[in-house]
Amino acid sequence: MALSGDGGDEVFAGYRRYLWHGREERVRRLLPGALRSSLFRALGAVWPKLDWAPRWLRFKHTFHELALDAVAGYFENVAVVDDAQRDAIFGPNLKRDLGGYHAAQVLAGHMADSGTDEPVAQAQYADMKTWLSGRMLVKADRASMANSLEVRVPFLDCRLVEWAATLPAHLRVRGGEKKFLLKRALEPQVPRHLLYRPKQGFAVPLAAWFRNQLAEQARGLGTSPVLGDSGLLDLAAVRRLVEQHQSGLRDHAPVLWSILMFEQFLRLEGRAADAPPARVAG
């Protein structure tokens, strides 16, 4: 049995994206929609895509989000594939079958059901319904159960979650400090240098892998028979992503990883379909 900290960021607002979403919403509410959209679309169009630069210089994505409404802006923040990439790499058959569906509709429904108009609380609620339940908890459960380990998540005790949902925004995020109340409550038990150190995620060096160890596999995506036969992706667009990434011009690691995993899934599905039926002993 082990205890996990999963849920703490969603319940007490620990992700940096909550801080940025709250700030972006304040900007959105200062300007009329038409003016804001025109202004920030223009800024986003002329600002260079500086994937290699320090974060404070990478404003292009922020300008793009500010041109959108709150739901669409937050979706762009959390999505692995943005709208422009999605439009480029989705094949015509997939676009037709989607019939105009956009995954941001899921976030819009959850934010509308959140029972609040406070931006950070809306984002937290949407994350609990999607990011936490569909990704973070699934990942932890699969990894732990594969090693015969039972994991429990005390931050997701229903009474704690219900109580935290009543906290005003300034007790969740204050002055740029995320998880404000939780950290203050733990000060007597946890050394300050640990409690207030910069957030450390569990990222892996995908960008470097696709330029080195996985370079050949990445190039193979652009000519993959299983991807081509599926008719779901535009392989020419996939090749452009690979070329831009491996040249160092752009960082497409997240979307390339998603495409690679999808291709591997299709390969496994094909092998399963070709396998002879299992014989049942009589």
C-alpha positions as CSV (number, residue, x, y, z in Angstrom):
1,M,0.0,0.0,0.0
2,A,1.3,3.5,-0.9
3,L,-0.1,7.0,-0.7
4,S,-0.1,9.3,-3.7
5,G,-0.3,13.0,-4.0
6,D,-2.5,12.8,-7.1
7,G,-5.3,15.3,-7.1
8,G,-3.6,17.9,-5.0
9,D,-2.9,20.2,-7.9
10,E,-6.5,19.9,-9.2
11,V,-8.2,20.3,-5.8
12,F,-6.0,23.2,-4.5
13,A,-5.0,24.8,-7.9
14,G,-1.3,23.8,-8.2
15,Y,-0.8,24.0,-11.9
16,R,0.8,27.0,-13.5
17,R,-1.9,26.9,-16.2
18,Y,-4.5,28.0,-13.5
19,L,-2.4,31.0,-12.7
20,W,-2.2,31.9,-16.4
21,H,-5.8,31.2,-17.1
22,G,-6.9,33.6,-14.3
23,R,-4.6,36.3,-15.6
24,E,-5.8,35.8,-19.2
25,E,-9.4,36.0,-18.1
26,R,-8.7,39.4,-16.4
27,V,-7.3,40.7,-19.7
28,R,-10.3,39.3,-21.6
29,R,-12.7,41.1,-19.4
30,L,-11.0,44.4,-19.8
31,L,-11.5,44.5,-23.6
32,P,-14.6,44.2,-25.8
33,G,-14.6,40.8,-27.5
34,A,-14.3,42.0,-31.1
35,L,-11.4,44.4,-30.2
36,R,-9.6,41.8,-28.1
37,S,-9.9,39.1,-30.8
38,S,-8.6,41.4,-33.6
39,L,-5.8,42.9,-31.5
40,F,-4.4,39.6,-30.2
41,R,-4.8,37.7,-33.5
42,A,-2.7,40.4,-35.1
43,L,-0.1,40.2,-32.4
44,G,0.0,36.4,-32.6
45,A,0.4,36.6,-36.4
46,V,3.5,38.8,-36.3
47,W,5.2,37.4,-33.2
48,P,7.7,34.6,-34.1
49,K,7.3,31.1,-32.9
50,L,10.2,30.9,-30.4
51,D,10.1,27.3,-29.1
52,W,13.8,27.5,-28.3
53,A,13.7,30.8,-26.5
54,P,13.2,31.5,-22.7
55,R,9.6,31.3,-21.7
56,W,9.2,35.0,-21.2
57,L,9.8,35.5,-24.9
58,R,7.3,32.9,-26.1
59,F,4.2,35.0,-26.3
60,K,2.8,33.7,-29.6
61,H,0.7,31.0,-27.9
62,T,-0.5,33.5,-25.2
63,F,-1.6,36.0,-27.8
64,H,-3.5,33.2,-29.6
65,E,-5.2,32.2,-26.4
66,L,-6.2,35.8,-25.6
67,A,-7.9,36.1,-29.0
68,L,-10.2,33.3,-28.0
69,D,-12.9,33.0,-25.4
70,A,-12.2,31.5,-22.0
71,V,-13.1,27.9,-22.9
72,A,-11.3,27.8,-26.2
73,G,-8.3,29.6,-24.7
74,Y,-8.0,27.0,-21.9
75,F,-8.5,24.2,-24.3
76,E,-5.5,25.5,-26.4
77,N,-3.5,25.6,-23.1
78,V,-4.1,22.0,-22.2
79,A,-4.4,20.4,-25.7
80,V,-1.5,18.3,-27.1
81,V,-2.5,19.3,-30.6
82,D,-3.6,22.9,-31.3
83,D,-6.3,23.8,-33.9
84,A,-3.8,24.7,-36.6
85,Q,-1.9,21.4,-36.3
86,R,-5.1,19.4,-36.0
87,D,-6.5,20.9,-39.2
88,A,-3.2,20.2,-41.0
89,I,-2.7,16.6,-39.9
90,F,-6.2,15.3,-39.9
91,G,-7.1,13.5,-43.1
92,P,-10.3,14.5,-45.1
93,N,-12.1,11.3,-44.1
94,L,-11.5,12.0,-40.4
95,K,-12.7,15.6,-40.8
96,R,-15.8,14.4,-42.5
97,D,-16.6,11.8,-39.9
98,L,-16.1,14.3,-37.1
99,G,-18.9,16.4,-38.6
100,G,-17.7,19.6,-37.0
101,Y,-17.1,18.1,-33.5
102,H,-14.5,19.9,-31.5
103,A,-13.1,18.5,-28.2
104,A,-13.4,22.0,-26.6
105,Q,-17.1,21.2,-26.4
106,V,-16.3,18.8,-23.6
107,L,-14.6,21.5,-21.6
108,A,-17.4,23.9,-22.3
109,G,-19.9,21.5,-20.8
110,H,-17.9,20.9,-17.7
111,M,-17.2,24.6,-17.1
112,A,-20.9,25.3,-17.5
113,D,-21.7,22.6,-15.0
114,S,-19.1,23.9,-12.5
115,G,-21.6,26.1,-10.6
116,T,-19.3,29.1,-10.6
117,D,-18.2,31.9,-12.9
118,E,-14.7,32.1,-11.3
119,P,-12.2,31.2,-14.0
120,V,-9.7,29.2,-11.9
121,A,-12.5,27.2,-10.2
122,Q,-14.0,26.4,-13.7
123,A,-10.7,25.2,-14.9
124,Q,-10.1,23.1,-11.8
125,Y,-13.6,21.5,-12.3
126,A,-12.9,20.8,-16.0
127,D,-9.6,19.2,-15.1
128,M,-11.1,16.9,-12.5
129,K,-13.6,15.7,-15.0
130,T,-11.1,15.2,-17.8
131,W,-7.3,15.5,-17.0
132,L,-7.4,13.9,-13.6
133,S,-9.9,11.1,-14.1
134,G,-8.9,10.3,-17.7
135,R,-5.2,10.6,-17.5
136,M,-3.4,11.1,-14.2
137,L,-5.3,8.5,-12.2
138,V,-5.3,6.1,-15.0
139,K,-1.6,6.4,-15.4
140,A,-0.9,5.9,-11.7
141,D,-3.4,3.0,-11.5
142,R,-1.9,1.1,-14.4
143,A,1.7,1.6,-13.3
144,S,1.0,0.6,-9.7
145,M,-1.2,-2.4,-10.5
146,A,1.4,-3.7,-13.0
147,N,3.7,-4.0,-10.0
148,S,1.1,-5.3,-7.5
149,L,1.0,-2.1,-5.6
150,E,-2.2,-0.6,-4.1
151,V,-2.2,3.2,-4.3
152,R,-4.6,5.5,-2.4
153,V,-5.1,9.2,-3.0
154,P,-5.9,11.1,0.2
155,F,-6.3,14.4,-1.6
156,L,-9.4,13.0,-3.3
157,D,-11.3,12.2,-0.1
158,C,-14.8,13.3,-1.0
159,R,-15.1,15.5,2.1
160,L,-11.8,17.3,1.4
161,V,-12.7,17.9,-2.2
162,E,-16.1,19.2,-1.3
163,W,-14.6,21.5,1.3
164,A,-11.8,22.8,-1.0
165,A,-14.4,23.6,-3.7
166,T,-15.9,26.2,-1.3
167,L,-12.6,28.1,-0.9
168,P,-12.5,31.6,-2.4
169,A,-10.0,32.2,-5.3
170,H,-7.6,34.1,-3.2
171,L,-7.0,31.1,-0.9
172,R,-6.1,28.9,-3.8
173,V,-3.9,31.2,-5.8
174,R,-2.4,34.4,-4.2
175,G,0.2,36.7,-5.6
176,G,1.5,34.1,-8.1
177,E,1.7,31.4,-5.4
178,K,-0.3,28.3,-6.3
179,K,-1.8,25.9,-3.7
180,F,-1.6,28.9,-1.3
181,L,-3.7,27.6,1.5
182,L,-2.4,24.0,1.4
183,K,1.2,25.3,1.6
184,R,0.4,27.6,4.5
185,A,-1.3,24.7,6.3
186,L,1.8,22.5,5.9
187,E,4.4,25.0,6.9
188,P,4.6,23.6,10.5
189,Q,5.3,20.1,9.1
190,V,7.3,20.5,5.9
191,P,10.6,22.5,5.6
192,R,10.1,25.7,3.8
193,H,12.8,25.0,1.1
194,L,10.8,21.9,0.1
195,L,7.4,23.4,0.4
196,Y,8.1,26.5,-1.8
197,R,10.6,25.0,-4.2
198,P,9.8,25.3,-8.0
199,K,7.3,22.7,-9.2
200,Q,9.0,19.6,-10.7
201,G,7.0,17.5,-13.1
202,F,7.7,14.0,-14.5
203,A,8.6,15.0,-18.0
204,V,10.8,12.9,-20.2
205,P,13.1,14.3,-22.9
206,L,10.9,13.6,-25.9
207,A,12.2,16.5,-27.9
208,A,15.8,15.1,-27.7
209,W,14.7,11.5,-28.3
210,F,13.0,12.4,-31.6
211,R,16.2,14.0,-32.7
212,N,18.4,11.1,-31.5
213,Q,17.2,7.7,-30.2
214,L,13.8,7.9,-31.9
215,A,14.9,9.8,-35.0
216,E,14.4,6.9,-37.3
217,Q,11.1,5.9,-35.9
218,A,9.9,9.5,-36.2
219,R,10.9,9.7,-39.9
220,G,9.1,6.4,-40.4
221,L,5.8,8.0,-39.4
222,G,5.7,10.0,-42.6
223,T,5.6,6.8,-44.7
224,S,3.9,4.5,-42.3
225,P,1.7,2.0,-44.1
226,V,-0.7,1.5,-41.2
227,L,-1.2,5.3,-40.8
228,G,-1.6,5.6,-44.6
229,D,-4.1,2.8,-44.8
230,S,-6.1,4.2,-41.9
231,G,-6.9,7.3,-44.0
232,L,-7.1,9.3,-40.8
233,L,-3.9,11.4,-41.0
234,D,-2.3,13.4,-43.8
235,L,1.2,11.8,-44.1
236,A,2.7,14.8,-45.9
237,A,1.7,17.0,-42.9
238,V,3.3,14.4,-40.6
239,R,6.5,14.5,-42.6
240,R,6.6,18.3,-42.3
241,L,6.2,18.0,-38.5
242,V,9.1,15.6,-38.3
243,E,11.3,17.7,-40.5
244,Q,10.6,20.9,-38.6
245,H,11.3,19.1,-35.3
246,Q,14.5,17.4,-36.3
247,S,15.9,20.5,-37.9
248,G,15.5,22.3,-34.5
249,L,13.1,24.8,-36.0
250,R,10.1,23.8,-33.9
251,D,9.4,21.5,-31.0
252,H,6.7,19.1,-32.1
253,A,7.5,16.4,-29.5
254,P,4.1,16.1,-27.9
255,V,2.2,15.6,-31.1
256,L,4.8,13.3,-32.6
257,W,4.6,11.1,-29.5
258,S,0.8,11.0,-29.9
259,I,1.1,10.0,-33.5
260,L,3.8,7.4,-32.7
261,M,1.6,5.8,-30.0
262,F,-1.4,5.8,-32.4
263,E,0.7,4.1,-35.1
264,Q,1.8,1.4,-32.6
265,F,-1.8,0.9,-31.6
266,L,-2.8,0.4,-35.2
267,R,0.0,-2.1,-35.7
268,L,-1.1,-4.1,-32.6
269,E,-4.7,-4.0,-33.8
270,G,-3.6,-5.3,-37.2
271,R,-1.6,-8.2,-35.7
272,A,-4.6,-9.1,-33.5
273,A,-6.9,-9.1,-36.5
274,D,-4.4,-11.3,-38.5
275,A,-3.9,-13.8,-35.7
276,P,-5.7,-17.1,-36.0
277,P,-8.6,-17.7,-33.7
278,A,-7.7,-19.2,-30.3
279,R,-8.5,-22.9,-30.0
280,V,-10.6,-24.0,-27.1
281,A,-9.6,-27.3,-25.5
282,G,-12.5,-29.7,-25.6
